[in-house]
Amino acid sequence: MVVLVLAAMLVHSLITNPRFEWPVVGQWFLSDRILSGLVNTLELTAISMVIGIVLGAVLAIMRLSSNPILSGIAWLYIWFFRGVPLFVQLLFWGFISALYPKLSIGVPFGPAFFTFSANDIITAFGAAILGLGLNEAAYMAEIVRAGIQVVDHGQSEAAAALGMSRTLTLRRIVLPQAMRAIVPPTGNQTISMLKTSSLVSVLAFPELLYAAQLIYSDNYKTIPLLITASIWYLIVTSVLTVGQFFLERRFSAGSAR
C-alpha cells in the first residue's frame, strides 16, 4: 500500500510540476537534431558491439590456448582494457595526435611508404569506435571464455575421437552449446553499451546526449532536454530487452530449467 501511494505521488509530481516543462520535451522529442543524435548512438552501439564480440571471441580462444605466448597476450590485453577506465581510454584516443602526430605504413623499423596525419585518420567518430570497441572486447573475451568452459570437455574429446579438428569441434560442437551461457550477458553488454556511448560526448561527437547538450546550451532548457534523451534511451533499451528475451528463448530451446 505504501509503495502504491509513493508511486501515485511520483506520477502526480511528474504531471503537475511545471518545471519538467513537458511541452518543451514534446517540441524536441522528434526534432532532427535529437533524431540525428539517436542514429549516431545506434551506430556507435552496433559497430562497437560487433568489434567487441568478434575481437572478444578471438581473445577468448587465445586465452584458452595451450600456447603461452597467445594466452599471455590475451591476458595482458584483457588486464589493460578492463583496468583503465573507459572515460580515460576515450580521452587517449581523442588526443592520440599528441602522442603520434603522424601515422605511417611501411617496413617495421624501416622506411615509411605512406604517412598520414593522425587527426585525419582518427576522427571523433573513429576515436569513439576504438575506445568503445576495444574496451568491450576485453569484457566479451571473458564472457565467451566462460561460456566455452561451461561445455563439458568430454564432448571435445568425443569429437576428437571421431577425427574432427579442433577448429571444427569449436565451431560445430562447443560454440553452439556455449551460446546458452554467452547470449544473456552479451545482451546485457549491448544494453550497457547503448548507455555507455553517452561518454563519447567528451569527444564532442554528436551522439544522443551531446545533441541534447548542444540544444540546451542554446535555449537553457536543461531538464527538458535531458528528459528527452532519457526517454529515447529507455525506448531503445526496452526494444533491446525484448530482443534479448527472444534470443535467449531460442538458444535455450530444449534445455531444462
N, C-alpha and C positions, 0 to 999 in steps of 0.2 A: 504494500500500500504506500509506504514511504517513497519507494522508488518511482511509483506512478505519479505521485504528487510532484516529486522533483522533476520528472520528465515533463509534466504538464507546465510547470513553472518555466522550464527552459524553453519550451516551444512558444509559450506566451511571450517570453522576453524576446525571442528571435523575431516574432511577428510585430510586436508593439514598439520595440526600441528603435527610434528613428535614426540612431547613429549607425545602424547597419546599412542604411541607405540602399535598400533593395532595388529601387528604380535605377540607380546607377549600375548595380550588378546586372540587371536586365539589359541596360543600354550597351554594356561592353561584352556581355557573355558570348555573343555571336559576331563580334567585331572582327574585321580582317586581321588586325594585329594580334589579337588573342588566338584566333584560329591558326595563324601562321606559326605562332609560338608553340601551339599544341602539336602541329605537324612536325616541327623540329624536335620536340620532345619525343614523339613516337619514333622518329628516325634514329635519334640517339639511342633510345632503348633497344630497338630492333638490331641495329648494327653492332652495338656493344655486346648484346647478348649472344649474337652469332659468333663474334670473335671470342667471347668468354667461353662458350660451350665447346667450340672446335679446339681452341688452344688448351682449354682445361682438360679435354679428353686426351689430347696428346701428352700433356704433363702428367696426367694420372697414369697413363701407360708407362711413361718413362719412370715415374715414381715406383711402380711395381716391377720394373725391370731388374733382372739379376746383374745387369751391368752397373758397377758402382759409379761410373762417370755419368751415365744418363740419370741414374737415380739421384746423384748428388746435385746435378744441375737443376733438376726439377725441384728438389727440396730447397735449394738456395733461392730459386725464383719464388716459390710459394712463401718462404720465410720473409723475403724482402717486401713483396707486394701486399702481404697481409699485415706486415709490421708497420709500414709507413702509412699514415692517414691518407685517405683518398684526396682530401682537400689539398694536402701538400703535394701529392703527385700531380694534380691538375695544375697547380701553380708552376711546378717544374716544367711541365710540358708547355705551358703558356709562355714561359720565359726561357725556352730552350735556346733561343738565339743568343742569350747572354753567355751560355756555355759553349755553344757551337754555332757561330755566326754563319759558317759555310758548311754545307754537306756535300760530299763528293762521292763519285763512283769510280773505282779504278782498281789497281792491283794492291792488295793488302801490304801496308808498309812500303808501297812503291808509288809510282806516278798516278795522278788522278786524271781520268779521261773526261769526266763531266763534273762541274761544280755548280751548286745551286745555293741561293740564299735560304737560310732556314725559315725565315718568315714567309717566304713564298711557298715553301713546301708544306710546312706545318702551320696551317691557318688555325683560327679559333675552333672551327669545326673539327679539324684534324687533331688538335690537342685534346679536345673533349673526347673524341673517339678513342684515342690512345690511352688517355687516363682512365676512362671508364672500362674499356675492353680489357686492357692488360691487368687491371686490378681485379675485374670479375673472373678472369681466367684462373687466378690463384684460388679463389673460393670454389669455382666449379671443378677444379682439379681434385680437391678433397671430397667433393660430393660424388664425383664419378668414381674415385678410388674406393670410397666406402661402399658404393653400390656394387662394384665389381667384387669386392671382398665378401659381400653377402652371399653370393652364389657359391654353392658347395663345390669345393675343389675336386671332389670325386667326379664331377661331370667333365671337367677339363681332362682328367686322367682317362676317362672313358672315351672321350673324343680323340685323344692321342692314340689310344689303343686301336681305334678304327682307322688310323692313318691320317687324321685331319691335322693340318698345320696349325701352329699356334695362332697365326693371324686369322685363319678361317674359324678356328674354335672361338676366338674372341668375338668375331663378327656374327657368327651364326648361333652360338650356344650361350656365351657368357653375357654379352651386352643385352640381348632381348630380355633375359631374365633380370638383369640388373636394373632395367628401366623402371621396374616397380619401385625400387628404392631411390632412383635418380629423379624421376619426374616430379614428385611433390616438392622437394627442396628447390628444384630448378624453377618451378612455378613461383615459389616464394622469392627466389632471387630476381626473377623477372619483374615482379611487382615492386620489390625493393629498388631495382634499377630505375624503374619509372620515376620513383620519388627521389632517388639519389641524383638523378640527372639535373635536379634543380641546383646542385652545387656548381654546375657549369656556368652559372650566372657570373661567377668570379672571373671568367674569361671574356665576359661581355658578349657571349653568344646568345642570340635572342630565342632561347627556349621559352617555355610557358611562363615560368616565374620571372625571368628577366624581361619578357614582353610586358608583363603586368607592372613591373617596376618602372619601366620606361614610361608607361602611361601615367602612373600616379606621381611620377616626378614632374609631370607637366600640369596635371589637374589637382594634385594634392588629395585625391580620393584614395588614400592608402588602404583603409579597411575594406571598402567595397571591391577594390581590385584584387586584394588578397583572397577575399571570399570567392571571387570569380575563378581565380586559379585553383583554389582548393576544391571547388565543385567539379571542375574538369578532372582534377586528379582522382577524385572519388568516383567519377563516372568511368574513367578508363580502368582504374584498379578493380572496379566491380565487374567489368567485362572480362578482364584477365582472370579474375577469380572464378567466374563461370567456366571459362575455357580450361582452366586448371582442373576443375571438378570433372569435366568430361574426359580430359586426357587421363586423369588418374583412374577413372572408372574403366576406360578402355584397356589400360595396361594391367589393371588388377583383375580383369575378367578371368574367371575360372579359379581364382585363388581363394582360399579360405580366410575368413576374417580372423 
